[in-house]
Amino acid sequence: MDKTRVLIVTQEMEPYTDLSDISKIARHLPQHIQEQGMEIRVLMPRFGTINERRHRLHEVVRLSGMNIIVGGDDYPLIIKVASLPGARMQVYFLDNEDFFKRKQIFTNEDNEPFADNADRMVFFCKGAIETVKKFGWAPDIIHCHGWMTSLIPLYIKTAYKNESIFQNSKVVYSLYNGSYEESFDNSFFAKASINNLEEDALTDYKDASGVVLHNGAIKQSDAIILGSENLNGVVAANVTAGEKEVLDYQGTEEYLDAYLEFYKSLLVGVE
């Protein structure tokens, strides 16, 4: 019997970043499910705060060389890899000098969100999917962590819906508090409309207040995990209103086995 394949796409991960609970979960979850017999791939951005020498990152030439279009401009995608300390697994990093070389992650020295955070997100989400295509590796579960991954559920269900490699993929979105959508303007919808998508495809990511990343990801995903204990009330209400498989917040001692069982439940009956 083939191993279940799980793709973890995360904006953060220890020991490379330590921003929030996402970093901790994204560090321990893939190792745990790999030790339980599943096959894992992990993708994250190569932020400029990550020391390449200390963490022994090196470029994967066979995966690099693609260009990702964002807002009509081409940006080269460089793929790097490192072995995760203390685990027998690798982490793949998506890099681009324009988007990730800076020495801060999401905000500048004055704690103001970067003006191009939306562009960086579109680049990362599309780049992650294109990288998996280059792997030639069909994931059974695609588990997204953090607002920066929130377009992946939409892209898998629309722009990439005819790709055979994703035909049987179940998309799981972990909901955490925090995002930078307040700084996004209406140009986001045109930039996020990749591969000839119409802007109408992003309706779920919009409400009267503007861009609502988590709400769009909730509606486009197959299943939701509550990653933060006390979610924003509006976001929590949207989870309740949807007809999705939902795993409630798990404590720090329980989440690893709970996530594993949740994956298994989503694959029941899938060939």
N, C-alpha and C positions, 0 to 999 in steps of 0.2 A: 504494500500500500504506500502511495506517495505521501510524503510529509506535507502537512498544511503549511502554506507559505504566508508569512505575515510581513507586510511592508509598514514600517514605522516612519512617518514623516513628521518631524518636529522642529520647532523654531529654537529649541533649547535642549541642552543635554550636559549633565556632569560627565567628566571633569572639565569639559570645554567651556561651558557657561554655568553660571549659578545665579539666575535671575529670579526664579520662582519655583513653586512645587513642580512645574512642568519639567525642569531640569532633572529633578530627582526621579520622577516617575519614568521619564524617557531613558534614564540610565539603567534602572533596575528591571523594568518590564521586559525589554528584549532579551536580556540575559536569562531571565526566569523562563520565558516561554521557549527559548531555545533549549534550555536544560530539560524541558518537558517534551522535547522531541519535535518541535516545530522548526521550520526553516525561516531565517530572519534576514531582512535587509533594513538598514537604518540610513535615512537621509536627513541632513540639516544644512543650514547656511554656514559658510566659512567666514564668520565675522572677523573683523580685524583685531578684535581682542583675543583671538585664539592664537597662541604661540605655536607656530608650525614646527619649530625646532624641538621645543620641549615635548610636544605631543606626537612628533614624528609623522607629520603629514607628508604625503608625496603625491604628485599628480598621476592620475590614471590616463595615460595618453590615449588608449583605445576608446575611452568614454568621452574625452574632451573633444573640442573642435566644433561643437554645434553653436549656432547663433540663435538667440531667443529674441523675438520681436516684441517690444513694449512701446506702445504709443507711436508706432511707425519707425522706430529706430532699432537697429540690430545691436545686440549685446552678446559678446562671446561668453560661452559657458565653459568653465574649467571645472573638472571633477577631481577631487583629491580624496585620499583615503588614509585612515589610521587604524591601528589595532587598539581596541578598547582595553585599557589596563585592567587586569584582573578577570578578564573574560576572553573566551575563544571566539571573538567575533570582531567584525570590522564596521567602521562608521564611514559613510561617504559624505563628503562636503561639497556643496555647490558654491562655486566662487565666481566673482566678477569684480574687477577693479573699481568700476564706477559705483557699484552698489554696496560692496562689503569691505573695502579696504580700510575705511575710517575706523578710528579707535573708540567709537561708541557703538552701541547696538541699535536702539530705536530712537534715542533722544540725544540732542547735542549737549554741550557743556552747561547750558542754561536750562536743561531739562525740558526743552521744547522738542516736540516730535519732528523728525526729519521731514522736510517737504516732499521727499520722494519715497516715503514709506509704502504708498500704494504701488508705485512702480516696482519697488523691491519685492513686494508680495507677489505681484503678477509674474515677475521673472522667476521667483523661487517655485511657485506652484506649477507653472508650465515646465520649467526646467526639471523638476522632480519627476513629472510624468514622462518627459522625453528620455530621461536617464533610465527609468525602468524599462522603457521600450528598447533602449540599447542593451540593457542586461539580457533581453530576451527571456524574461523571468515573469511568469504570470502569477500575481499575488491572489490568494484566496481572500485575505483580509487586507484592507488599506486603512491604517489607523492614524488619524491626523491629530496633532497636538498643538494648540495655540492658534491665535487669530491669523498668524501669518500663513497658515495652511488652509484657511477657510474657503478658498476657491477650488480646492482640489475636488471636493464632492461634486460641485457643479460641472467641472471640466470632465470628470470621469463619466458623468451621466449625459453630457451633451457633446462637447467638442471631440471627445475620444470614445463615444459610445459604439462606434463601429470597429474599434480596434479589438482584434480577437484576444489579445493578451489581457484585456480587462473585462471580457464578457461575463465571467463568473465572479468578479470581485465584489465583495461586500465592503461598503465604505462606512467606517466608524469615525465619528467626530467626538473628541473629548472636549467638553465645555469647561473653560476656566474663566474667572473674572479677569477683566482687563483687555483693552485693545486700543488702537490709536485711530479708529475710524472718524473720530470727531474732527480730525485734521484733514480728512479726505474731502475733495470737492467733486463736482459732477463729472469732471474729466475721468474719474475712476471708472465709470461704466464703459466708456469708449476704450480705455486701455485694457480693461479686463475682458473685452469681447474678442478673444483670441480665435484664430483659425476660422475666420468668417462668421463667428457667432454674431447674432443681432443683439443690440443692447437690451432688447426685451427679454432675452434669456436670463438677465440678471435681476428681474423683477423682485425675486425673493430677497435680494440684498438691499432693498430700498424701502423706506417708509416715509412718512411726512417729515421726519426729522433729518433724513438724508441717508447715509450709508449705514447698514446694519449687518455686519459681517456674520455674527453668530446666528442670527435669524435665518439668513440664507443658507448657511451650512447645515443648520438643523433640518430645513426642509429638503435639502438635496441629499442628505446622508441616508443610509439604510438603518443606522442605529446610532444612539447617543449614549455617551458616558458622562456623568456629572463629575468633573474632575476637581471642582472647588466646592467646599462644604456649604458656603452661603453665597449662592449665585445671585447676581443682579435680578431683581424681581421681574422685570420685563422679559429677560431671557428665560428665566424659570417658567414663566407663564407660557411662553411659546413652546417649551418642551412639553408641558402638560397638555397643550392644545393639539399637538401633533399626534399622529397615529404611528409612532415609531417604537421600536424596541429600545427601552431605556434601562440603563444600569445606574442605580442611585449611587450617591457618593459613598465611597468605601474608605474606612480608616486606614492609617498607614500600615497597620499590621495585616489587613485583610485584602488589600486591593490586588495583589499579584495573582492569587488563586481565583479571585472573583473575575478578573479580566479574562483569564484563561478559560474559565467555564462559559463566560459570555461569548467569547469567540466561537467555542464549540457549539453553543446553542444556535448561533447565526448560520452555521454551516450544515445543520441537520437537514437532510433531504437534498442538499446541493451535490450534484455529481462532480 
